[in-house]
Amino acid sequence: MGNSKTMAEVSETLADASHIQAPLIIWHEGMEALGSAACAFGVFDGVHHGHQFIISRALADARVRGIGAYIITFDRDPEEQLHPDAPCRKLLSNEDRLSLLARTGVDGVLVIPFEKGLSGLSPNAFCETVIKSAFPTCFLHTGEDFRYGTRALGTAATLNNWAHVYGGSLTAHKLYDEEGAAVSATRIRGLLQESQLGEATRLLTRPFYLTGIVVEGRREGSRMGIPTANLKTAYPAVTLGDGVYGGYVHVDGLRYRAAISVGAASTFGVDVFSIEPHLLDFEGDLYGKTITLYFISYLRPMKTFDSPEELKEAIMCDIDWTRENL
């Protein structure tokens, strides 16, 4: 273990206020200062165990100093703005990421609109323009590899030097490691791509989930008597590997067990990637509804069957497993 706090200790630190939603504060020029604070600063895609460790350190720092505890983040992953034509393989939608961050026990989440004007600022100008306007004195907590400012020129050292000018400081934390390997979004994406849900869930400290809107599909499932919901996510580059999964779908405040296919329906000659859950014991119309899919177990790889009848038989086995085990 490369850090002093175990996963259980970090989870306990954050759990007390996990049901409380802190305010999301959108940064803007001329905003009223929030006061001196200890702040975790980063993108935090996934809000995984490594991120939770940094946030827990900021919370502990704030308690010792008797000041506010905040998270500083962006309204989107900077890669989305800087490389709009490249797939951004995120673990969470921006909305889900901010919602999880607001439930970590902090007093607020300062959300910085990552627009061209701000993204082009030098590291020092970014700190003066954004951070200083919100926090006159700031005790920052980041990962040791954190970069910021135009062309990512800002480092932990430059951020620490800037904070000291106003009586603050920066604590750059080593990447939290589990069993000799750093807990990172890259590592978790790799696990999900390989359909290793158990390990990914452990590092995320929760099941991997996707939120999206149900849109019109091809209706092959309905024609077989096994209707599915075709999910459109807010970000196209999903990190989950192709296959069939057992999980849950949350819709309209209710939870349903579901068998979920991820990938192309090659049996029908389709090569378009899709995410399609079949909700057990659901009756009604899902079109246009926002639903959340929680992936619990990997069942089998996607396969091209010789006939729709063979496919239906396999799907019924997936449904039976889900009903009996979830």
C-alpha positions in Angstrom: 0.0 0.0 0.0 1.5 3.3 -1.1 -0.6 5.6 1.0 -1.3 5.9 4.7 -5.1 5.7 4.5 -6.8 2.4 3.5 -9.8 2.2 1.1 -12.1 1.7 4.1 -10.7 4.8 5.9 -11.1 7.0 2.8 -14.7 5.7 2.3 -15.6 6.3 5.9 -14.2 9.9 5.7 -16.5 10.6 2.8 -19.5 8.5 3.7 -20.9 10.7 6.5 -22.2 13.3 4.1 -22.7 11.2 1.0 -26.4 11.9 1.1 -26.0 15.7 1.2 -25.8 17.6 -2.1 -23.4 20.5 -1.8 -24.0 23.5 -4.1 -22.5 23.7 -7.6 -21.1 27.2 -7.9 -20.4 28.3 -11.5 -17.4 30.6 -11.6 -17.8 33.9 -13.4 -16.0 37.2 -13.5 -16.9 39.5 -10.6 -18.3 36.7 -8.5 -18.3 37.1 -4.7 -15.4 35.4 -3.0 -16.1 32.3 -1.1 -13.5 32.9 1.6 -10.3 31.1 2.5 -10.6 27.4 1.9 -8.8 24.0 1.5 -9.6 22.8 -2.0 -9.1 19.6 -4.0 -8.4 20.7 -7.6 -8.8 18.5 -10.7 -11.0 17.0 -13.4 -11.8 13.9 -11.3 -13.2 11.7 -14.1 -14.7 8.7 -12.4 -14.5 10.2 -8.9 -12.6 6.9 -8.1 -10.8 5.9 -5.0 -7.7 7.9 -5.9 -9.8 11.0 -6.3 -11.6 10.3 -3.1 -8.3 10.1 -1.3 -7.3 13.6 -2.5 -10.7 15.0 -1.6 -10.5 13.4 1.9 -7.2 15.1 2.5 -8.7 18.5 1.5 -11.6 17.9 3.9 -9.2 16.9 6.7 -7.1 20.0 6.0 -10.2 22.3 6.2 -11.3 20.8 9.5 -7.9 21.4 11.1 -7.7 25.0 9.8 -11.4 25.7 10.6 -12.1 26.9 7.0 -14.3 25.8 4.2 -13.7 22.7 2.1 -14.3 22.9 -1.7 -13.6 21.1 -4.9 -12.3 23.1 -7.9 -13.1 21.4 -11.2 -14.3 22.1 -14.8 -17.7 21.9 -16.4 -16.2 19.4 -18.9 -13.1 17.4 -19.5 -10.6 19.8 -21.0 -9.8 17.2 -23.6 -13.3 17.7 -25.0 -12.5 21.4 -25.7 -8.9 21.0 -26.8 -9.4 17.9 -29.0 -13.0 18.0 -30.1 -12.5 15.5 -33.0 -10.9 12.9 -30.8 -13.0 10.4 -28.8 -12.9 11.2 -25.1 -13.2 8.0 -23.2 -14.8 9.2 -20.0 -15.9 7.2 -17.0 -18.7 9.6 -16.2 -20.8 12.2 -18.0 -20.1 15.7 -16.9 -23.4 15.9 -15.1 -22.9 12.6 -13.2 -19.3 13.6 -12.4 -20.4 16.9 -10.8 -23.3 15.2 -9.0 -20.9 12.7 -7.4 -18.4 15.4 -6.5 -21.2 17.4 -4.7 -21.8 14.3 -2.5 -18.3 14.0 -1.1 -19.0 16.1 2.0 -17.4 19.4 0.8 -19.1 22.7 1.3 -19.3 23.4 -2.4 -18.0 22.6 -5.9 -16.6 25.5 -7.9 -17.3 24.7 -11.5 -15.1 26.5 -14.0 -16.5 26.8 -17.6 -13.7 25.5 -19.7 -14.0 27.9 -22.6 -11.5 29.3 -25.1 -10.8 32.4 -23.1 -9.9 30.6 -19.9 -8.2 27.7 -21.6 -5.8 30.1 -23.2 -4.6 31.7 -20.0 -1.1 31.1 -18.7 -0.8 29.2 -15.5 -0.3 32.3 -13.4 -3.0 34.3 -15.2 -5.4 31.4 -14.6 -4.7 31.3 -10.9 -5.0 35.1 -10.6 -8.2 35.3 -12.7 -10.1 32.2 -11.4 -8.8 30.8 -8.1 -7.8 34.1 -6.4 -11.2 35.6 -7.2 -13.0 32.8 -5.4 -10.5 32.0 -2.6 -8.3 34.8 -1.3 -6.2 32.2 0.4 -6.2 28.7 -0.8 -4.7 25.5 0.5 -4.7 23.3 -2.6 -4.6 19.5 -2.9 -3.9 17.8 -6.3 -2.3 14.8 -7.7 1.4 15.1 -8.2 1.1 14.9 -12.0 -1.6 17.6 -12.2 -1.2 20.1 -15.1 -3.1 23.3 -15.9 -3.0 26.5 -17.9 -2.3 27.0 -21.6 -0.5 24.0 -23.2 -0.6 22.4 -19.7 2.5 24.4 -18.7 1.4 24.7 -15.1 2.8 22.0 -12.7 2.5 21.3 -9.0 5.6 23.4 -8.4 4.2 26.5 -10.2 0.9 26.1 -8.4 2.6 25.8 -5.1 4.7 28.9 -5.7 1.6 30.9 -6.7 -0.4 29.8 -3.6 2.5 30.8 -1.3 2.3 34.4 -2.5 -1.1 34.7 -0.9 -0.4 32.7 2.3 -1.6 29.4 0.9 0.1 26.2 -0.1 -0.2 23.1 -2.4 0.0 19.5 -1.3 0.7 17.3 -4.3 -0.3 13.8 -3.5 1.3 10.7 -5.0 -1.2 8.6 -7.0 -3.1 6.4 -4.6 -2.0 2.8 -5.3 -3.7 -0.5 -4.7 -1.7 -3.7 -4.7 1.3 -2.0 -6.2 -0.5 -0.2 -9.1 -1.7 3.4 -9.2 -5.5 3.9 -9.1 -6.2 6.0 -12.1 -8.9 6.6 -14.7 -6.6 5.1 -17.3 -6.3 1.9 -15.3 -10.0 1.6 -14.7 -10.8 2.3 -18.4 -8.6 -0.6 -19.3 -10.3 -2.9 -16.8 -13.7 -1.9 -18.2 -12.6 -2.4 -21.8 -11.5 -6.0 -20.8 -14.9 -6.4 -19.0 -13.2 -6.9 -15.6 -16.1 -5.4 -13.7 -15.2 -6.7 -10.2 -11.8 -5.0 -10.1 -13.2 -1.8 -11.8 -16.0 -1.7 -9.2 -13.5 -2.0 -6.4 -11.3 0.8 -7.6 -14.4 3.1 -8.4 -15.9 2.1 -5.0 -19.2 1.7 -6.8 -20.5 -0.1 -9.9 -19.8 1.5 -13.3 -22.8 3.2 -14.7 -24.0 5.1 -17.7 -26.8 7.6 -18.0 -28.6 8.4 -21.3 -31.8 8.9 -23.1 -33.8 6.0 -24.7 -34.2 6.6 -28.5 -35.7 4.7 -31.4 -33.9 1.5 -32.2 -34.2 -1.3 -34.8 -36.9 -3.2 -32.9 -35.4 -6.6 -33.5 -35.8 -7.3 -29.8 -39.5 -6.4 -29.9 -40.1 -8.7 -32.8 -38.6 -11.6 -30.8 -40.8 -10.7 -27.8 -37.8 -9.4 -25.9 -37.9 -5.6 -26.2 -34.8 -3.6 -25.4 -34.2 0.1 -24.8 -31.7 1.7 -27.1 -29.5 4.1 -25.0 -28.1 7.3 -26.4 -25.3 8.6 -24.1 -24.1 12.2 -23.8 -20.6 11.0 -24.8 -20.1 8.5 -27.6 -16.8 6.9 -26.6 -17.9 4.4 -24.0 -15.1 2.6 -22.2 -17.0 -0.7 -21.6 -15.9 -3.7 -23.6 -18.4 -5.5 -25.9 -20.5 -8.2 -24.3 -23.6 -9.0 -22.4 -23.9 -7.9 -18.8 -26.2 -8.3 -15.9 -27.2 -5.2 -14.0 -29.8 -2.7 -13.0 -31.7 0.1 -14.7 -33.0 3.1 -12.8 -36.0 4.8 -14.4 -38.6 7.2 -12.9 -37.3 6.5 -9.4 -37.6 2.7 -9.7 -35.0 0.0 -10.2 -35.3 -3.0 -12.5 -33.0 -5.9 -13.1 -31.7 -6.0 -16.6 -29.7 -8.0 -19.2 -27.6 -5.5 -21.1 -26.0 -6.0 -24.5 -23.0 -3.7 -25.4 -21.8 -3.8 -29.0 -23.0 -4.5 -32.5 -26.0 -6.8 -33.3 -24.0 -8.8 -35.8 -26.6 -11.5 -36.1 -28.7 -9.1 -38.0 -25.9 -7.8 -40.1 -25.5 -4.6 -38.1 -22.1 -3.2 -37.4 -23.2 -0.1 -35.4 -22.3 0.0 -31.7 -25.3 0.2 -29.3 -26.2 -0.3 -25.7 -29.5 -2.0 -25.2 -30.9 -3.2 -21.8 -33.8 -5.5 -21.5 -35.6 -4.6 -18.3 -37.1 -7.5 -16.4 -40.8 -7.2 -15.4 -41.1 -3.7 -16.9 -44.2 -2.6 -18.7 -44.6 0.7 -20.4 -43.0 3.1 -22.9 -39.4 4.2 -22.3 -38.9 6.4 -25.4 -37.5 9.8 -24.5 -36.9 8.9 -20.8 -33.5 9.3 -19.1 -32.4 6.1 -17.6 -29.2 5.0 -15.7 -27.6 1.6 -16.3 -25.5 -0.1 -13.5 -23.2 -2.8 -14.7 -22.8 -5.6 -12.1 -21.7 -8.8 -13.8 -20.1 -9.8 -17.1 -22.1 -12.7 -18.6 -20.7 -13.5 -22.0 -19.1 -12.0 -25.2 -21.1 -10.8 -28.1 -21.5 -13.4 -30.7 -22.8 -13.8 -34.3 -25.5 -16.5 -34.1 -26.6 -18.6 -37.1 -30.3 -17.6 -36.7 -32.5 -15.2 -34.7 -33.9 -18.3 -32.9 -30.4 -19.2 -31.5 -29.9 -15.5 -30.5 -33.3 -15.6 -28.7 -32.3 -18.7 -26.8 -29.1 -17.1 -25.6 -30.8 -13.9 -24.5 -33.4 -16.0 -22.5 -30.4 -17.6 -20.7 -29.0 -14.2 -20.0 -32.4 -13.1 -18.6 -32.7 -16.2 -16.5 -29.2 -15.7 -15.0 -30.0 -12.1 -14.2 -33.3 -13.0 -12.6 -31.7 -15.7 -10.4 -28.5 -13.9 -9.4 -29.3 -10.1 -9.1 
